[in-house]
């Protein structure tokens, strides 16, 4: 099963993009915490909550789009 056949549907592609964005976000926070590039404290909590709320809405909108009939 090649990558092209796996991503034939738009839904799988959008979910993969969302997962990749979450992975990059978590990796960035982890790397900045490990290398002490940024102070990880309570000021970062609203950013994290906002990001995951945004991703939640993203995944819900992708799922709702899949329920719409094809034109």
PyMOL commands that set and color helices and strands:
alter all, ss='L'
color gray80, all
select helices_A, chain A and resi 3-6+10-34+42-67
alter helices_A, ss='H'
color red, helices_A
deselect
rebuild
show_as cartoon
